[in-house]
C-alpha cells in the first residue's frame, strides 16, 4: 500500500502532480520538495510582466492555504543530493533523508550555457529563475543596447519586453528564421516581421564568435567580425533537462529521464514528468518538450500511474506565447509534411493555420484566436479526417466541423 509519495521539484509539473494525486483521492502522506527559497511560482511571467516591472514577483502557483488544505508537506530550499532507487530514499544537502513508497522526479530544466570567450563577463544573463529576471530588470536602463543570443520563444519574448522598455534590441539567431522549433516557419516569419516593426533588429544565419568587454560586456563579436554593441546580453539558446540526480542513481537517461507513456522510469516505483522527462511522442521518438502545457499533461498522467490508474498517453507538443502584441498557441509540429491551410484573414484579426497530413489535422496554430484554438486542438488530438476546404471556409463553425466528425 502506498503510504508516502514524494515529488522532487516544485514547479508546474510538481504542483500539477500533487493536485492530481489529491484529486484522485490519494489521502496518504504527500511531500513536495523544491530547491528554491520560494513558494512554487509561474515561470512564463519572468520574461513578460516581471521583466517589464509590472509585477515585483511572479504569481504563485499555489498559496499556503491550499498546501495546508490538501495536507501537502512543502519543503522549500531543499537540495536533493542523492537517490537510492532500491529503497526510494532521498538524501539532502543538509544531511537529512526521506524515504517514500513512490517518487516523482519533476526536476525541470536549466538554461543552456555559452562556452566561449567573454561568456562570464558582467552583464551576460540567462533567464530561468526569479533572481534572473529581477537582475536584468535592475540592470536595464532606457536606450541601453541589448543583444539577445537565440531567437526561440524565450529569446523573442525577452526581446519584445525589452523593446517596450525602450531598449535598443538585436536578436542574433543561428537558424535562417526565428521560432522554427516552437512555431514553424510560417508563424516564425510572421513574428519576425512583427518584431522588426516593433523596432527590433534581427540577424538570422548568424554565428557568435565571442563576447567582448573589459570586466563588463561591451559587444558581441560575430564570426564575420561584425561587432554588435551591447550593454547587456541575454543568452537564450535552449534548455537542458536536469538529470544529474537520475543519472547518479542509475536511471536510464537520454537527453532527459527516459520514461514510458505513463511516466514510469527504468526503476520500479520511480516516475518522471515535465521538462526533465524524455516522454514518448505521438509522432514517434521521445524528447523533453519544455512546454507549460505538456509539463502539466505529463504530470497528471504520471500521478495517475503512481496510483495505478493511468492510461498510456503519447504527447503532442503544445506551446503558447505572447509577443509583439499577439497571443499565439500551437499544437503539433507546424513544419512537418503536408498542406498548410489558412482560416481567417491575418490582416483583419485572429486567424488559424492548420497542417493537413493526408486528410487529417496533424498540427494547428492560432493567432489571437484562443476560443477557436480549443476546437483546433481537439481536431489534432483526435486526428479527425477533414478537408482543406472545410477548414478554410469561415462560414462553417469550427465546432460544428469537429462535432460532425465525431458524430456528437
ABEGO torsion letter per residue (X at the ends): XBABBBBBEABAAAAAAAAAAAAAGBABBBBBBBABABBBBBAAAAABAAAAGABABBBBABBAAAAAAAGBBBBBGBBBABBBAAAGBBBBAAGBBBBBABBBBBAEBBBBBBBBBGAABBGBBBBABAAAAAAAAAABBBGBBBBBBEABAAAAAAAAAAAAAGBBBBBBBABABBGAAAAEAAAAAAAAAAAAAAGBBBBBGBBBABBBEBGBBABBBBAAGBBBBBABBBBBAEBBBBAAAAAAAGBBBBGEBBBBAAGBBABBGBBBBEAABBBBBAAEEBBBAGBAAAAAAAAAAAAAAAAGABBBBBBBBBBBBBBGGBBBBBBEBAABBEBBBBBEBAAAEBBBBBBBBEABBABBBBBGBAAAAAAAAAAAAAGBBBBAAAAABAABBAAAAAAAAAGX
